Structure formats: structure tokens, C-alpha cells
């Protein structure tokens, strides 16, 4: 851990509460994080007001319904061809009332991220969330960050822009660490312990994973999430990304960040302190709790998520990570230590391989095999090179193309 304070999330640094309601911009509003955030806002209209929404454009009916429920000023879609259907859906929701402003195109979410508000909730999936993350930080907004990929691929860029305490993590694991870290000082921290459910394939060997199907991998035992993050949870790539994220958020060295399997998903992560104490943050698995921390901090949102019923017996289990069956965490540590564009290559190659697996073009074990090959070919980033957005985009483009080539090659070999 460095001697200087982290420029990112620090639970000891609190923004002053807003006067009255807190204005929120929700990016990725029709996804899992976005829909749960909107549910939280609708249940707390005296605390929050959503001023703008963005989505990819594939669920314009839901987006229009959200816009009407929240009475937002602006709606944005990444797909310009979705605008006619969105306008029609909004007209059906609003009737004779004036429609909200519509923004469209790949930069629409980035525009919203810099708009007037208190907090930007970035719930976009994938590295396309980097530009909105940077825009929100540059505009001085509090960033409730659920888009871990933007921090993974653009870590130095994000850290250079973020003021102390400006980023509040929304991942359940990092929201847990954020809260547990408040129990001591930075000098007191010995280790971060990130918990993993183990996904649907916990306990299986690598050989037993060879023929699992996308339906098998999408059947997560404790969390309801989008398809990409669910597959990432099945491969434990998600946990590898979270290790990199924890390193960047809290300036803890990789050798002091541990992953432990906890099938019940009750304990979301833990902090071990130098006196031997371990502080755990625990709730039933429900993302509304971490979202409430992200958009409400430093205040708590009453009844944001269910609490435990302590009159009922329960068992909480913890197991070591099987690094042979699930090598993703070790690979993530490697690319995190390499730095530069290596994490962007890792993330982009994985996204392409997940798409190939879901489409039936790559076996489950082929996801990590292919990602490993792409990372190896990429090699060690040039030392002393200052990372730029252009560097990240160029590395991602190469990694995606190479991952697709290798996936096609793997399919051809399997059929031969």
C-alpha cells in the first residue's frame, strides 16, 4: 500500500449530503443494475430524482416506461437506428405531454455523464463504459461505479482524474470492502479478502467443464445478472477483474488481495487488519444494497435491501479457490501487475470469447485458453509509456480481432 491516500474510493471521505433530493443520471438503465437502481429511486422519491437515462437501445419499450415513471429530462440511446422506435414508445407513454429530449449515438451516454447532476450511476456493461466514466469524473460528478471494466482497462486514466472519494464502488464486493475499510485506518489493513460464490460449476474439475453448455453456465446459483457477467462468474473471470479493481481502488498490492469461495453469497467481502481482526460486510444477495451505498453515501437508505432473519438457522461456508479448474484469477493478477494495456487486452479478449461461447462457437474451457493465448501474444507493455485512451482502444481492437481469429481456429480444429 502506498503512503499517499488513494485518489479513489475512501470510506473516510464523505461528500456533504445534497440539499433536498439528490439528482442522479443512470447509465445502462434497462440492464440489471439500472432497473434495480430505478426501483430504489421510485421507493425513495424524497431522496433521489433521476434526471436522465441512457441505454443501448434494444429495449426501447422499457426505456420509455422508465422515462415516464421518473419524468426525466433526457433519454439517450447508443443505437441511432433505435430512435424512431423510442420516439414512438415515448409517445405511447406520454400521450399529449411533451417528450423528454432524445440523444442518440455512441457518445450519447458520455454526454449524459457530464450533464448537471450530483451522481452518475454507471451501470453500462463492458469497456464502452470508459468514456462515460472519464466524462463524469472530469465534470466533477460523484461516480457510483458498477462498470468495473472502465476501471480495469483505463486504470491510470481514471485515477488521474478522480478526486479523493469521488468514486463510490457499486460492485457488491467493492461496496463491502468500502464499508469494512471504515473500521480502521489504511495503516491497519493487512489483507483484502474478496469472496466468490464459485458460480454454477463450483467443485467441478477442468475435465468436467469441457462440455458444459451456455444454459448450464447461465444458471447462476445466487445472483440474477446479465449474460456477460453471469458467464464471467462461471469462469471466475469476474473475480479476476475484481482483484484488479480492488488493487486500483484501494492501492493494496496484489499479494495482499485474496479470493475465497463462499457459496451462500452472504458475506460480500472482508478486510483483515493487522491486529488479527477480520471485518466482514454481509447481507442477503441483493444488489439494491450496494446500489444504495453508491448513490446515497454517506447516508444510508432505509430498507434498501432485505436483511437477515436471525430467527432462522443458516450455514455459511468458505473454501479455497481451485486455481487449476479456474485459472482466471491468476491470469488477472498477472495482467494487473503488467499494467499498461495488458488489462484492456485481457478484458476485450474475454468479451469476445464469451460471445463466441454463447453463440456455440467456443467450448467453455476455450474461453480462458483463448484469453491466455491473446494475453501471451500481447506481451509486456512498453515501460514508461503514459497510457492514453487511444492506447486502450488500439489494444482492445487488436485483442478482439485476435480472439475472434483464435476462436474460429479452435472451432475448425474441433470439427476436423
C-alpha positions in Angstrom: 0.0 0.0 0.0 1.4 3.4 -0.9 1.9 6.1 1.8 -0.2 8.6 -0.1 -4.0 8.3 0.1 -5.8 6.6 -2.7 -7.3 9.0 -5.2 -10.3 6.7 -5.4 -12.8 5.4 -3.0 -12.1 6.1 0.7 -14.9 5.5 3.2 -13.4 8.1 5.5 -14.0 10.8 2.9 -17.6 11.8 2.7 -19.4 14.3 0.4 -21.8 16.6 2.1 -25.4 15.5 1.6 -27.3 17.5 -1.1 -29.9 19.9 -0.2 -33.2 18.1 -0.7 -33.3 15.3 -3.3 -30.1 14.1 -5.0 -30.1 14.3 -8.8 -29.0 11.1 -10.4 -28.1 10.2 -14.0 -28.5 6.4 -14.7 -26.4 4.9 -17.5 -27.4 1.4 -18.6 -30.9 1.9 -17.2 -32.5 -1.1 -18.8 -29.9 -3.6 -17.5 -29.8 -5.4 -14.2 -28.1 -2.6 -12.3 -30.2 0.1 -13.9 -33.6 -1.5 -13.3 -32.7 -2.2 -9.6 -31.5 1.4 -9.2 -34.7 2.7 -10.6 -36.7 0.5 -8.2 -34.7 2.0 -5.4 -35.3 5.6 -6.6 -39.0 5.0 -7.0 -39.2 3.8 -3.4 -37.3 6.9 -2.2 -38.7 9.8 -4.1 -37.9 12.2 -1.3 -34.2 11.3 -1.5 -33.5 10.8 -5.2 -34.5 12.2 -8.6 -33.4 10.7 -11.9 -32.8 13.5 -14.4 -31.6 11.4 -17.4 -31.4 7.8 -18.6 -29.2 6.0 -21.1 -29.4 2.5 -22.6 -28.1 0.6 -25.6 -31.4 0.8 -27.5 -32.5 -2.8 -27.6 -35.4 -2.4 -25.0 -37.0 0.9 -26.0 -40.4 0.0 -24.5 -38.8 -0.4 -21.1 -36.7 2.7 -21.5 -39.8 4.7 -22.4 -41.7 3.4 -19.4 -38.8 4.3 -17.1 -38.6 7.8 -18.6 -42.3 8.3 -17.9 -42.2 6.9 -14.4 -39.3 9.1 -13.5 -40.2 12.2 -15.5 -36.7 12.5 -16.8 -35.4 15.5 -18.8 -33.3 13.4 -21.2 -33.2 9.9 -22.7 -30.2 8.6 -24.6 -29.6 5.5 -26.8 -26.4 4.3 -28.2 -28.1 2.9 -31.3 -29.2 5.7 -33.6 -31.4 3.3 -35.5 -33.4 2.8 -32.3 -34.6 6.5 -32.2 -37.8 6.1 -34.3 -39.0 3.1 -32.1 -38.0 5.0 -29.0 -39.9 8.1 -30.0 -43.0 6.0 -30.8 -42.7 4.2 -27.4 -42.3 7.6 -25.6 -45.4 9.0 -27.4 -47.4 6.0 -26.2 -46.3 6.6 -22.7 -46.5 10.4 -22.6 -49.6 10.9 -24.7 -50.1 14.6 -25.3 -47.4 15.6 -22.8 -44.1 16.9 -24.1 -41.5 14.2 -24.7 -38.1 14.3 -23.0 -35.0 15.3 -25.0 -33.6 12.4 -27.0 -29.8 11.9 -27.6 -28.5 9.1 -29.8 -25.2 7.7 -30.9 -22.1 6.1 -29.4 -21.3 9.3 -27.4 -24.8 9.9 -26.0 -24.0 8.2 -22.7 -20.8 10.2 -22.4 -22.8 13.4 -22.9 -25.2 12.5 -20.1 -22.3 11.6 -17.8 -21.1 15.2 -18.0 -24.6 16.7 -17.5 -25.8 18.6 -14.5 -26.4 16.2 -11.6 -25.0 15.1 -8.2 -24.2 11.5 -9.0 -23.7 9.4 -12.2 -24.5 5.7 -11.8 -22.5 3.9 -14.5 -24.3 0.6 -14.9 -23.1 0.0 -18.5 -21.7 -3.4 -19.3 -18.3 -3.6 -20.9 -15.3 -1.4 -21.6 -17.6 1.0 -23.6 -18.3 2.5 -20.1 -14.8 4.0 -20.0 -15.6 7.3 -21.8 -18.7 8.0 -19.6 -16.6 7.2 -16.5 -14.0 9.7 -17.6 -16.6 12.3 -18.5 -18.3 12.1 -15.2 -15.1 12.5 -13.3 -13.9 15.4 -15.4 -17.2 17.1 -14.8 -16.8 16.7 -11.1 -19.7 14.3 -10.5 -19.8 11.7 -7.8 -19.4 8.4 -9.7 -21.3 5.4 -8.5 -19.3 2.8 -10.4 -20.9 -0.5 -11.4 -18.9 -0.6 -14.7 -15.8 -2.3 -13.4 -14.4 -2.7 -17.0 -13.8 1.1 -17.3 -11.5 1.0 -14.3 -9.9 -2.2 -15.4 -9.0 -1.0 -18.9 -8.3 2.6 -18.1 -7.0 2.4 -14.5 -4.3 5.1 -14.8 -6.6 7.4 -16.8 -9.4 7.0 -14.2 -7.0 7.5 -11.2 -5.5 10.7 -12.8 -9.0 12.3 -13.0 -10.6 11.1 -9.8 -10.6 13.4 -6.7 -10.4 11.7 -3.3 -13.7 10.0 -2.5 -15.2 10.8 -5.9 -15.8 7.2 -6.9 -18.1 5.0 -4.8 -18.0 1.4 -5.9 -21.3 -0.4 -6.6 -20.0 -4.0 -7.2 -21.2 -5.9 -4.2 -17.6 -7.0 -3.3 -16.1 -3.5 -3.5 -19.1 -1.9 -1.8 -18.4 -4.4 1.0 -14.7 -3.6 1.1 -15.6 0.1 1.1 -17.7 -0.3 4.2 -15.4 -2.7 6.0 -12.4 -0.4 5.5 -14.2 2.3 7.6 -13.4 0.1 10.6 -9.7 1.1 10.6 -7.0 3.2 9.1 -5.1 2.4 5.9 -2.0 1.5 8.0 -4.1 -1.1 9.9 -5.0 -3.1 6.7 -3.2 -6.4 6.3 -5.3 -8.0 3.6 -8.4 -7.7 1.4 -10.5 -10.8 1.1 -12.8 -10.9 -1.9 -15.5 -13.5 -1.8 -16.7 -15.6 -4.8 -19.9 -17.7 -5.0 -18.0 -20.2 -7.1 -20.6 -19.9 -9.8 -22.7 -22.8 -11.1 -19.6 -25.1 -11.6 -18.1 -24.9 -8.1 -16.4 -28.2 -7.3 -16.0 -29.4 -10.9 -12.7 -30.3 -12.4 -11.4 -28.8 -15.6 -12.2 -32.1 -17.4 -15.7 -31.9 -16.1 -16.1 -28.4 -17.5 -15.2 -29.4 -21.1 -18.8 -30.0 -22.3 -20.9 -27.6 -20.3 -23.4 -25.5 -22.3 -24.3 -21.8 -22.2 -27.5 -22.7 -20.5 -25.5 -24.5 -17.8 -23.2 -21.5 -17.4 -26.1 -19.0 -17.2 -27.7 -20.8 -14.3 -26.1 -18.9 -11.5 -26.9 -20.3 -8.1 -27.3 -17.0 -6.1 -27.4 -13.9 -8.4 -29.6 -12.8 -11.3 -27.4 -10.8 -13.7 -26.9 -10.1 -17.4 -25.5 -12.8 -19.6 -21.9 -11.5 -19.9 -21.4 -11.0 -16.2 -23.1 -14.4 -15.5 -20.6 -16.2 -17.8 -17.8 -14.2 -16.2 -19.0 -15.5 -12.9 -19.0 -19.1 -14.2 -15.4 -18.8 -15.4 -14.5 -16.6 -12.4 -13.1 -14.0 -14.8 -15.4 -11.6 -12.9 -13.4 -12.4 -9.7 -10.2 -11.7 -11.5 -11.4 -8.4 -12.7 -12.5 -7.6 -9.1 -9.0 -8.3 -7.9 -7.6 -5.8 -10.3 -10.3 -3.4 -9.4 -9.6 -3.7 -5.7 -5.9 -3.1 -6.3 -6.7 0.1 -8.2 -9.4 1.4 -5.8 -7.5 0.8 -2.6 -3.8 0.7 -3.6 -3.4 -2.7 -2.0 -0.7 -4.8 -3.6 -1.9 -7.9 -5.4 -0.2 -10.3 -3.0 -2.4 -8.9 -0.2 -5.7 -9.4 -2.1 -7.1 -12.9 -1.6 -10.1 -14.7 -3.2 -12.1 -17.2 -1.1 -15.2 -19.2 -2.3 -18.3 -18.6 -0.3 -21.3 -20.4 -1.9 -24.1 -18.7 0.0 -23.0 -15.2 -1.2 -23.9 -13.7 2.2 -20.5 -12.2 3.0 -19.6 -9.9 0.1 -16.0 -9.3 1.1 -13.8 -8.9 4.2 -10.9 -6.8 5.4 -8.3 -8.4 7.6 -6.5 -5.9 9.9 -3.0 -6.1 11.4 -4.3 -7.0 14.9 -5.9 -10.2 13.5 -9.4 -8.9 13.3 -11.4 -9.5 10.2 -14.4 -7.2 9.4 -17.0 -8.7 7.0 -19.9 -7.0 5.3 -22.9 -9.3 5.0 -26.4 -9.1 3.5 -28.6 -11.5 1.6 -27.6 -11.4 -2.1 -29.4 -8.3 -3.5 -27.7 -5.6 -5.5 -30.0 -2.9 -4.2 -27.9 -2.6 -1.1 -24.6 -1.8 -2.9 -26.5 0.5 -5.3 -27.9 2.4 -2.3 -24.4 2.8 -0.9 -23.3 4.1 -4.3 -26.0 6.7 -4.8 -26.7 7.6 -1.2 -23.3 7.7 0.6 -22.5 9.0 3.2 -26.1 8.4 4.2 -27.8 5.0 4.5 -31.0 4.4 2.6 -33.5 2.6 5.0 -34.8 -0.8 3.8 -32.8 -0.5 0.6 -32.5 -4.3 0.6 -33.6 -7.3 2.7 -31.9 -8.0 6.0 -31.2 -11.4 7.5 -33.8 -13.2 9.6 -31.7 -14.2 12.6 -34.5 -16.4 13.9 -33.7 -18.8 11.1 -30.8 -21.2 11.2 -28.2 -20.8 8.4 -24.8 -22.2 7.5 -22.0 -20.0 5.9 -19.2 -21.9 4.2 -15.8 -20.8 2.9 -13.5 -22.8 0.6 -10.1 -22.1 -1.0 -10.2 -21.2 -4.7 -9.5 -24.1 -7.2 -6.9 -22.4 -9.3 -6.4 -25.4 -11.7 -10.1 -25.5 -12.7 -10.4 -21.8 -12.6 -7.1 -20.1 -13.7 -8.8 -16.7 -14.4 -7.8 -15.1 -11.1 -4.2 -15.9 -11.5 -4.2 -14.6 -15.1 -5.9 -11.4 -13.9 -3.2 -10.9 -11.2 -0.6 -11.3 -14.0 -2.1 -8.7 -16.3 -2.8 -6.4 -13.4 0.8 -6.5 -12.5 1.9 -5.9 -16.1 -0.3 -2.8 -16.2 -0.4 -0.6 -19.3 -2.7 -2.0 -21.9 -2.5 -5.6 -20.6 -5.7 -5.4 -18.6 -7.6 -4.0 -21.6 -6.3 -6.9 -23.7 -7.5 -9.4 -21.1 -10.9 -7.8 -20.8 -11.5 -7.3 -24.5 -10.4 -10.9 -25.4 -12.6 -12.2 -22.7 -15.7 -10.3 -24.0 -15.1 -11.7 -27.5 -14.7 -15.3 -26.1 -17.8 -15.0 -24.0 -19.8 -14.0 -27.1 -18.3 -17.0 -29.0 -19.2 -19.4 -26.2 -22.8 -18.1 -26.0 -23.1 -18.5 -29.8 -21.8 -22.1 -29.6 -18.5 -21.3 -31.4 -16.2 -21.9 -28.5 -16.2 -24.5 -25.7 -16.3 -23.3 -22.1 -12.7 -24.1 -21.3 -11.8 -22.5 -24.6 -12.7 -19.1 -23.1 -9.7 -18.9 -20.8 -7.5 -20.9 -23.1 -8.0 -18.3 -25.8 -7.8 -15.3 -23.5 -4.5 -16.6 -22.1 -3.1 -17.0 -25.7 -4.1 -13.4 -26.6 -2.6 -12.1 -23.4 0.7 -14.0 -24.1 0.9 -12.7 -27.6 0.3 -9.2 -26.5 3.4 -9.5 -24.2 4.7 -6.9 -21.8 3.5 -3.3 -22.4 6.3 -0.8 -23.1 7.6 0.5 -19.8 7.4 4.3 -19.2 4.7 4.8 -21.8 1.9 7.0 -20.5 -1.4 5.3 -21.1 -3.9 7.1 -23.3 -7.4 6.4 -24.4 -6.1 5.8 -27.9 -3.7 3.2 -26.5 -6.6 1.4 -24.8 -8.8 1.5 -27.9 -6.0 0.2 -30.1 -5.1 -2.6 -27.8 -8.8 -3.6 -27.5 -9.3 -3.6 -31.2 -6.2 -5.9 -31.7 -7.3 -8.2 -28.8 -10.8 -8.6 -30.1 -9.7 -9.4 -33.6 -7.1 -11.8 -32.4 -9.6 -13.5 -30.1 -12.0 -14.0 -32.9 -9.3 -15.5 -35.1 -8.3 -17.9 -32.4 -11.9 -18.9 -31.7 -12.5 -19.6 -35.4 -9.3 -21.7 -35.5 -10.4 -23.6 -32.4 -13.8 -24.4 -34.0 -12.2 -25.6 -37.2 -9.8 -27.8 -35.3 -12.6 -29.3 -33.2 -14.6 -30.1 -36.4 -11.6 -31.6 -38.2 
